Structure formats: C-alpha cells, structure tokens
Amino acid sequence: MAHSSSSDPTGDHFTIGFDIGGTNLRAGVIDAAGQLLATRSVRTPRCADTAEGHIVDMVNSLKREYPISAVGLAVAGFLDPLCETVRFAPHLPWRDAPLRRTLEQRLEIPVRLEHDANSAAWGEYKFGAAQGAGIWVFFAVGTGIGATLMIDGKIYRGAFGTAPEFGHLTVVPGTGGRACSCGKRGCLERYASGTALVDTARELAPRYAHTDLAQDLATGLDVTGPDVVRAAREGDGLGVAVIEDFACWMGRGLSFVGDILDPELIVIGGGVSGDADLFLSDAERTMRESMVGSNYRPLPALRTAELGGQAGMIGVADLARSELTD
C-alpha cells in the first residue's frame, strides 16, 4: 500500500516493526495510532548476515513509500537487559550479536530491539486488550509459551533480562515429563502449547482408537496442532479430550501466574488464542480451583488479545517511536 504524504497524519512518525520468528521475518509500517499500513515478509534465513541484509533491504524498500523515522525488531530469543545484544535465540541465527548497533550503523536511523512477547504485550497495552491495566501479564501461547509482566506501564525484565519464563516451569517432575527444547523435562509448554496438542493426541489415542483423529495418527499422517483443533471443533472424541487436557494444564499455568504475581489481568495471546472459545472457560475454572485462597481474594480477569498476529510488529514499532523522544 503506497503512501504519498510526507508526514504521518497524526503528527507523529512512521516506524517499522519487525516480527522475527523461526519461520518468517515480517515487517510492517505502523503509524502513531498503531495502524498497520504496509507489510513485507520473507522466510527467516539461517545465516545472520543474510538475515541482516533482508532487514536492511526491507527497510529501504518501505522507505521509498513512507518517511521512516525508526525501526523496531521483535526477536524470539534472549536479549541483554539493555536490549542491545541478542544473546541466544534457538530458532534464529544470532549468538551474542550486537544487533542494535550493527543495524543502526547500516540504516542510519534509531533501532530498538525487544523480546517478541514483550513487543506483543506492549502492543496490547497501548492499543489492545490491556489498555489502562496497572499490574498485568501477557501469556502468549503458540509454538511454546512466552510471557510478559508489566507494572504501571513498564516491562519487568528481571535482573538479567529473561523474566518471566512461565513456559519452563516444571509441572511434571522426574524422568516421566516430556522432553523440552530448553534441555529440561516436564515444562509447562510441553503440555499447554500448540505443539503439545499433537503429543497429547498421541498419548491419548489408544483410548480413542475408533476416532478419525486416532486413525490419522495410526496411519502415519502428518497431524498438526491445527488438525487437532479442527477435530475438536468437529466433535471428534480424541480431539475433544486433547483440548480438555490442554485446558487443564493451561489453568494450572495461569494459577501459577496468579499465585506468584497477583495481577489484575491476564491477557491470553499467541496463535492458540484464536481458538480460546474451545478452552478458556475450562482453563479459567481450573485456575480458580487451583489458586490459593481463591474464595477469599480477587482473582485476575482473563481476556484474549485483540491485535492477533500483528501485536509484535505494532508493539515494537511503538517502542521504536519512543526512541525518538527519549
């Protein structure tokens, strides 16, 4: 979408937000009102130099259509507390990479790095489901589980920049827990994430051998999380059982959030949130049953995210905008 105006109609700046995931590298031009005006997307390269080259090319392409003042990158990985270096990202090519400085030198405009969940949380705080919230948690459920704690408009990072990692709390102790990509076993995200749906389906399939989903698994078809969700929506017995199991684990995870942080609000985001009508009420019931003193205290409200898959781009673009006034 081309834009011929030389300035943002809101009187502020156009910025670009990048959502850099393990599969796709997406960029969007965002105005000061959080509106997405144009996008670009490529497959995420496995080489750092190639990835940086794509970022520069995409920015230059969008700068030909919009007056871009700053760039933000939402990164699925660990950053240092100052958000200047990508320490480690399991599905991205950077290791201890000073990415902010590198890109600022190449682009000659301010660059902001941020964790992907924090970026999405900021988008929801400024423009979506968490507007006006004081102490609240963004709980992103997709391939894994990401989370953000915000207190009075500020992102809480912890002492070393990695808080909070709810997805890697151990919920099944010992050797019987499912192996996790983090190196541990029994992590919450191995039971309450998009990828966990297929593992649960395989475990429960012998009890539902007559169902279509179980037969698909038995014949070696490449069953995915969305396939499990679709089966549940169609009333497949195995699919329904998997979603019930997912909701139970999700509720337990949310009870941890409630007991540890006592937030006023938890916003459920990430790719799985689009199917929240299937599991959120059951998860909320489990959360209420699992939280200590739940009959004698206010409990956090649960909402689903409003910005969908654009939240990270919108949020980090807005954070990049703040670099122009800080």
C-alpha positions, -999 to +999 in steps of 0.1 A: +000+000+000+017+032-011+015+064+008+024+097-008+022+120+022+055+133+036+043+131+072+021+110+095-014+124+096-013+121+134+016+145+136+040+118+147+064+095+129+061+064+108+081+035+122+087-001+110+081-030+133+098-064+125+085-097+139+114-121+136+103-156+142+118-190+134+098-193+102+091-158+089+107-124+090+079-099+087+080-061+086+052-036+089+049+002+087+030+014+117+016+049+124+013+066+158-022+053+163-010+017+160-024+012+125-006-012+101-001+005+068+021-018+047+039-052+051+068-072+038+076-108+045+104-133+037+114-167+051+137-163+081+173-171+069+196-194+088+226-171+083+230-139+104+245-118+075+217-128+052+190-120+078+206-086+084+207-080+047+170-088+044+162-064+072+181-036+055+165-043+021+130-044+036+136-011+054+149+006+023+120-007+002+095+007+027+114+040+030+107+045-007+070+047+002+070+061+037+091+086+057+105+061+082+120+076+114+129+044+134+129+006+133+119-019+160+127-056+160+107-081+180+131-111+185+121-146+196+151-150+219+171-138+249+183-102+249+206-084+273+189-062+299+196-031+278+181-047+247+212-042+225+225-077+221+208-109+210+223-134+234+206-165+222+177-174+200+171-211+194+155-207+160+174-176+148+210-172+136+223-147+162+246-156+191+259-128+214+253-104+184+253-066+190+224-064+165+211-029+176+245-013+169+250-032+137+217-022+122+219+014+134+252+017+115+237+003+083+203+020+085+214+054+100+182+057+120+174+046+156+168+008+161+150-008+191+154-044+200+128-062+222+117-097+231+088-109+209+064-115+238+073-081+254+067-065+220+032-081+217+024-072+253+033-035+246+011-035+216-018-049+237-011-023+264-011+006+241-037-003+215-054-036+226-069-057+254-047-043+283-052-006+279-053+010+313-041-020+332-017-015+361-002-049+371-009-074+343+006-104+325+006-112+288+006-150+284+014-159+248+006-195+238+018-206+204+046-230+194+058-225+230+048-202+259+060-166+262+051-142+289+055-106+299+048-088+332+040-051+331+038-029+361+024+006+358+033+009+321+068-006+324+081-040+313+096-061+341+127-078+329+143-093+360+179-088+369+194-104+337+166-097+312+149-131+309+119-128+332+093-143+333+097-178+318+064-194+329+066-219+299+096-236+315+083-241+350+084-279+357+049-292+360+057-330+356+088-337+378+112-366+372+121-385+341+084-391+331+080-355+319+081-347+282+115-336+269+116-298+262+138-280+237+152-260+266+170-291+279+147-298+308+118-322+311+082-317+321+080-280+313+045-263+312+048-255+275+052-293+267+016-297+279-001-263+272+011-251+238+003-255+201+030-282+197+019-300+228-015-307+213-001-334+189+020-350+217-012-353+239-031-367+210-006-394+205-006-403+243-044-404+244-050-421+210-052-457+223-082-448+244-100-433+213-088-457+186-121-456+168-120-418+161-109-403+129-080-384+145-066-415+162-068-433+128-050-405+111-022-408+137-021-446+134-017-444+096+013-420+099-004-389+086+014-356+095-010-344+121-006-308+133-019-287+162-045-270+139-056-305+128-063-314+165-082-282+170-102-288+139-111-323+150-122-310+184-145-285+166-160-313+146-167-333+178-140-359+173-137-377+207-099-377+207-098-340+197-122-331+224-102-350+250-069-333+239-085-298+243-098-307+277-063-318+288-048-287+273-073-265+292-065-282+325-027-276+320-034-241+309-055-234+340-027-247+362-002-225+345-025-195+349-029-203+386+009-201+389+008-167+374-020-156+398-003-170+429+032-157+421+023-122+408-013-115+418-020-095+386-053-077+380-054-090+344-040-119+323-042-114+285-040-147+265-022-141+232-003-161+207-015-183+179-036-206+201-056-177+215-076-176+183-093-208+195-099-196+230-136-203+228-127-240+230-106-239+262-106-206+280-137-211+302-124-245+314-089-231+319-104-203+340-123-228+361-091-248+368-072-216+376-099-206+401-099-241+417-061-241+418-052-207+432-046-204+470-075-188+489-094-183+457-128-180+476-114-151+497-095-129+473-099-111+440-088-132+410-072-119+378-095-112+349-089-132+318-091-116+283-080-127+249-056-105+229-071-081+204-042-074+179-037-110+168-006-118+148+002-082+143+008-074+180+045-079+180+051-056+150+027-029+163+042-030+198+079-029+188+072-002+162+057+019+190+086+012+213+109+023+184+089+055+182+098+062+219+135+062+209+129+094+191+117+113+222+137+097+250 
